Amino acid sequence: MPRSSPKQTQPIGLRETNVEARRQRILDAARRLITRGGMNSLSMRKLAKEAGLAVATLYNLFGVREEILDALVIDAIDQMNLELNRDAPLDDPIERCRAIITVSVRHMVDREAVFRPMVIAAHQTALGTGQVRREITLRASGMQSLAIAAAIEQGLLKDLLDPTQLGRQIYHGYELASLQWGFGELDARGFEARALYGLNLALLAVAGDAIRAQLEADLRELDDEMNLLKGAAPHGTNRTTSSTQTGH
């Protein structure tokens, strides 16, 4: 039997490469449009013109406008994962849990002109439905679940709760913080502090003795920081003042 020629597989690989290049070209064009004009500027016709492609190509590669928005989020998750794997390996799973928050917040804040309108649009148009949106939630929360499972294996966290459910809870807290940031209720630092507060609170529920004291200290610092950010006195200040005035 004659051997197959390597050239027979080349067109398939080349075709896939070209398809992925066009997909990235469309996503880059979408980010530029949102940056310049917000979500209202992201029509399929304008996007096709910005990308230098036919409108039909957009529908063939993605589908409708909302699916392009989903693809932007998935692409962001992929980029965050690359950064996490490079800078925060699973060797230190608790630090990995923190890095998932800080890297994600930084990624969004550094691209505020793109992500703030997307966060608001996702809330206002209820895009959080459907299989793709469920996939986004699973992938995002799965980052934490993976690190939590590693921390349990190392004995840093107690094996009391399902890592998947705990990861989802942490993600829901992050999601709410991102929504508050999107609507301008939190600045960049408030966004990160609120998300880290939810993370540390969740981890404290299953913390082993080796990390419990550090998590408690981190939470007290975050608690004071969030009070200061909203103009309130740090926790315990009023109580201390009151005790001094009454002679206790």
N, C-alpha and C positions, 0 to 999 in steps of 0.2 A: 504494500500500500504506500503510495507516495506521501511524503511529509507535507503538511499544510504550510503554505507560505506565510511568513509573518505579516506580509502586506494585507492578508485577508482581514486581520483584526484591526489594522490601523485606522480605517475609516470610522469604525465604531468609536474608538477612543478619541479621535479627532472631533467627531460629531459631539460627543459628550463634553469635550473641552470647550467647543464653540458655544454650546448651549449654556454652560455655566458662565462663560464670559459675558454672554448677552444678559443673563439673569443679574450678574453683578453690575453690569452697565445700567440696567433698569433701576436697581436698588440705589445706586449712586445718584442717578438722576432724580429719584424720588426724594432722597435726602436733600439735594440741592433745592428742589422746589419747595419743600416744607420749610427749609431754612429761610428762603427768600420771602415766602408769602403765606406760611401757615398751611393748615389742612385744606383750606378752601382752594388753594392753588393746585391741589393734587387731583386733577381730572385725568382720565385715560388719554384724552387727546393731547393735553399739555405734556403729560409724561412721555408719550411716544415722541413728540417733537423734541423734548429735552434730551431723550436718549438717542435720537437719530434712528428710530426704528418705526416700523408700521404698527398701528394700533392692534392689528390682528396678532402680531408677535407677542404683545403684552398678554392678550387673552390666552394665547397658546401656551405660554410659559408659566403664567400665574393664575389667570382667571380674572375675577372682578377686582375692583379697587381694594376692598377689605382684605382680600387674600394677599395683596402686595404689602399692606400694612402688617399682616401676620408675618410675612417673610422678612420684613425689616426687623421685627422683634426676634425672630429665630436667628437671623444673621448676627444680631447684637449678642445673643446668648452664646453663639459659637465663638465670637471674638473674645468675650469675657472668659470663656473656658480656656482658650489658648493662653490668656494672660495668667489665669489662676494656675494652670499646670506649670507655667514657667516660673512664677514668683512665689507660689504658696503650695508646695507639694503636700500630699497626704501624710507625710512623715510626722507633721504636727497638725493633727486633725482639728484641734480647737482653734488654732491660728487660721487654719483653712476656713472654718466657719465664719470667723471675723472677716477674713479677706473677701469672702463671697459678698458680704455686705459692702465693704469699703470699695472694692473694685467695681461693683455694680453701680453704686452711687456715683463714683467718679466718672464712670463711662457715660452715665446719663447727664450729669451736671456739665461735663466738658462738651457735651453736644446738646446743650439746653434748647437751642433753637429748633432742633429736630424732635427731641423727646417730650418736651413740655406739651406741645400741641397734640402729640400722639397719645399721651396719657389722658388728656382732657377728652379727646375724641373717643377713646376706648370707653371712658365712663359715660359720656353723654349718648353714645349710639349703641351702648350695650353690646360691644363687640365680643364680650367674654362668653360667647356661646359657640357650640360646634366642636367638631373633632380637632381641628387645628388649634383652637384656643385651649382645649384640654391638654393637647400635646405641649403647648407652651408652658402651662402651669406645671405639668409633670416634669418637664426638663428643668425649669427654674427651681422648683422645690427639690428636685432630685439632686441638685448640687449639694444642698445641706444634708439631705438624707445619707448620701455617700460618706460625707465627712463625719456625721454622727455615728454611723455604723463602724467606721474606723476607730473613733474615740471609744466606743464600747469595747471593741476588740482589745484596745490598749489598756482598758480598765479605768479610763478617765471619766467615763460616764457609766451610770448603772443601767443594766439591761432591764428597764422597767416598762418602757414605752416603745411602740413601733417606730423605728427611725423614719419611715415614710410619712407617718402621721405627724411626727414632730417637725420634720422638714417642711411639710405643708403649712403647719401653724406658723413657723418662722417666716415662710414666704408670704403668708397672708398679712402679717405685720409689716413686712417690707412693702407689700403692694399698697397698703393703706398709707404708709409714709410717703410713697411715691405720688400717690393721689393728692395728698396735702401739699406736697412740693409743687405738683403740676398746677394747682389752683392758687399758688402763692401764699399758702398758709404757713409753710415752712421754707426757710432759706436752705442753702446747700448743707450747712453744718447741722441745722435742725433735722433735715432729712436723714442724714447719717446717724445722728444721735438717737432719733426715734427708732430707726431700724435696728441699731445695735442694742437698744434697750429691750426690744422684743426678743432679739436673739439671746441675750444673756439671761433674761427672765425664763425663757424656755429651757435653756441649758441648765439653769440652776435647779429646775425641778428634778433633774436626773443626775446631778453632779456628784461625782465621787469626792472623797475627802481631799484628794490631791489638788483639786481645782476649785473647790467650793469657796474658800476664802477669797481667792482672786476674783471670781465671778461676783461675789458680794461687793468687793471693793470697786470693781468696774461699774456695777449698777449704781452704787452710791454716787460715783463721779458723774455718771450720765444723768442721774436724777437731778443733781445740783445744776448741771449744765443746762438741762432743759428748762428748769425753773428760771435760771438767769436769762436764757434766750427769750422767754416770755415776760421778763421783767419782774418775776416773783423772787422772794427770798429763798435761798437754799433750804432744803428740808431740815427742820430742827432749829432754825434761827429764831422763829417766833417763840417756840417753846422755851429756848434758852433765855431769851430776853424777858419773857413773862416770869420765869422762875427767879431771875435776878431781881426784878422789880418787886416781887412779893416776898423776897427774902428766903426762898426755898433753894 
